[in-house]
Amino acid sequence: MTEEMKKAGPLLKVENLNVFYGAIHAIKGISLEVYEDEIVTLIGANGAGKSTTLNTIAGLLKPKSGSVTFKGKAIQGMASSKIVPLGLSLCPEGRRIFQQMTVRENLEMGGYTRDSAEIGTSLEEMFERFPRLREREKQIAGTLSGGEQQMLAMARALMSRPRVLMLDEPSMGLAPILVEQIFAIIEELHASGVTILLVEQNAQMALSVADRAYVLETGSISMSGDAKELLHNDDVRKAYLGS
């Protein structure tokens, strides 16, 4: 992180966030920061609270306490429909595309906060970035392959032109060669100026592309720091990298 980034302050800041599912304390006072032009990854085992964290930031869940600040504005508890236009977009776990709609219709839904002229411009940008989607433009989304559906989910999230893109398990269920393709796309997006908060169970790949990382264990941050340093940390390697 550069001194200039530090002076500007974090683009997204989570402080002492607590989230409950009924009596279950799912997120226990976590804090994290994402600065502009970073890839920050949140890694951890299944059930650690990674998706819950993203869903809370995105406005899909309401925290019991704590704060979420985006571009200096408090957004905790705000409806997701109000958060997306601010420049914060979530590509959810499991893709969650509109199965019965065409590829084009899915993308148009992603641009619902923008006017028709802007949607047309973004559609062309998405087709240039994801050529396979142009080939499948009129195809029913539910008939796409797993990798194509993940590309569509990412493109749909990008249609709102987010300042920060949150990706929840983008490699889930994909063959190794497709996982490499998806992470290549993530690096391309980052190079084009998109700030990314990445939740990913494939810790090896996530730490390889990220600038900084947080390790989440049973709802709490147990470790954080430079992603490449954590990639070579013995505890992280034993717990998440199988070595």
N, C-alpha and C positions, 0 to 999 in steps of 0.2 A: 504494500500500500504506500502510495506516494504522500509526501507532506501536503501537497495540494489537495489530495483527496481527504486527508485528515482535517484540514482547515475547512473544507466545504461541509464536512459532517456527513453522517450516513443518509442515504436516500430512503432506506427503510430501517426502522429501529423498533425492536420488540423489547419491552422491559417488564420483568417480573410477572410474566403471563401465567395465569392459572385457569385451567379449563377442566370442567367436570362433565362426566356422563352420569347423571343421577348422583349416586353416592361415590362413584369412582373418580378419584383425582387423577385425571389423565395427563395433564401438563402441570408441572410443579415449579412454578416461579422461574421459567426460563427467560433468558435475555439473549438477543443476538442482533447483529448489525450487518447491513449490506450497503456497501458504498458503490457509487456510480462506476460502471465499466468493470465490475467484478463478476466472477462466478463464485458464489458461495454455496457450499454443499452441506447438507444435513444428513448424516449417516447414522445407522443404528439398526438393531434387530427388528424383526416383525413385532408390532405391538409396542414399540418404544415411544410412539407419539408423533412420528414424523408427519404423517398425513393430517393428523389433528392440528398440528401447528400451522401447516399451510392453509387448511380449511378455515381456521380461525382468522388468520391474516386476511384471507380473501373475503371474509364476511359471511361464510356459510355456517359458522358456529359462533356463539357469543361467549366471550370469556367471563369467568366469575370475577376476576380482578386483573390488574395489570394494564399496560398500554401498548398500542401499536401505532406508530407514527410513520406516515409516508409523505415525503417532501415537506416535512415540518407540520403536517396536519394530523391531528388525532383521528384515527379511523376505526378504533376498536368498537365493535358492536354495530357499526354502520352496515347497511344492506349491501350485498355484493353488487347489485345493480347501480349503486352510487359509487362504489369503489373502482369498478372497471373504467369509467370515463376519466378517473384521475390519473390513470396510466399504470395500473397494477392488474395483471391478468394471470389466471391460473389454468394450466393444462392439467386436468385431474388424473388421478390414478384410474387405470382401467379404461382410459381414452374417453369413454362416454360420448361418443359421437351420436348424432341422430341417425339411427340405423336405417330408417325407411326413407330418408331424404337423399338427394344426390350429393355428390361431392361439392358442387357449386352452391347448392342450397345450404349445406353445412357452413361453408365459408361465409356466405352472406349473413347467416345467423351470428357469426363471430363479430361482424361489423355493425351490429344493431345500434350501437351508440353513435354512429357516424352517418353523414348524409350520403345520398346515392352516388354522387360524383366521387366522393372519397372512397366509397366501397368499391367502385369500379377500378380505381387506381390501385387499391390494396389487393384486389383479386389478381390483377396482372402481376403485381409484385410476388404474390404467393405462387402463382404458376411458374414464374421465372425461378423462384427459389426451390420449388418442388416440382420439377418437370413431370414426374409420374402423375401428379394430381391433374395436370393439364390433360394428360392422356385419358384420365378417368373422370373428367369433368362432369359428364352426364350419367355416370354409373351410380347405382344405389350404394350408399356408403357401407351398408352391412355386408356387401359382397366383396369388399376389399380384403386383401391379405392383412395379417397383423401389423406388419411393418408399414403398409400403406395407411392403415387406420391411425397409427401413431403419427405419421407425417401429417395426416389430415387434422388430428387433434391439436398438434403444435401450430399448424397453419391457421386453424380457426382461432386459437388464442392470440396469435400475432395480428389478426385482422383488426383488432382495436388499437394497434400501434402502441403497445405498452412500453412504459419506461422501464419497468421490471417485469420479467416473465418468470413465473413460478412453475416449475416442472415437477410433477409428482410421479415418480417411478416410470420414466419414459422407456426403459428397456424391459419392463416386466413382460414375461411370456414370449420374448423374441429369441430367435436363433442367434448364435454368436455373431454371425456375419452381419445380421441386421442390427445387432447391438452396436457394432462398430460404425455402421452407417448413421445411426441415430446420434451417437456421440460426435461424429464428424460434423453433423448438422448443428449440434449444440456449439461446437467450437466456431463454426462459420457464423452463427448468429452472434456470438460474443464478439467476434472480429468485426462484425458490421455495426457494433455499438449497442447491442442489447445487453442490459444487466440481467443476470440470471440467479435465481435462488433455486437450487436443485436438491430434491429429495430422491435418493437412489439407494437401493439395496446392494447394487454392485459397487461396493466401496472402492475396489481397485480402479475401476473406470472413473468414478466420480472424483476421487482424489487426484487422479492423473490430469483431469481437465480444470479442476477448480483452483482458485487463488487461495481461498481460506476455507476452513471446515469446522463444523461443530459436531461432536459425537453425542448422541442422545441415548440415554439409558433409562428405561422405565419412567419416562416423563421428565427427566432432569438432564441438563447439560453436564456431562462428566469430563469433557476435554474439548479444547478448541485451539486453533492456531493455524499456521501456514499449512496448506494442504499437502505440499510435498514433504514437509517434515513429518506430518502425521502418517503419510504413506509409508514412512520408514520407521515409525514408532513401534517398538516391540509389542506393547500392549494392544495397539490397534491391529497390528498384523495377526496376532494370535486370535483376537476376538472376531475380526471381520474379514481378514484376508486369507485365512486358512493356512497360515505359515508362522 
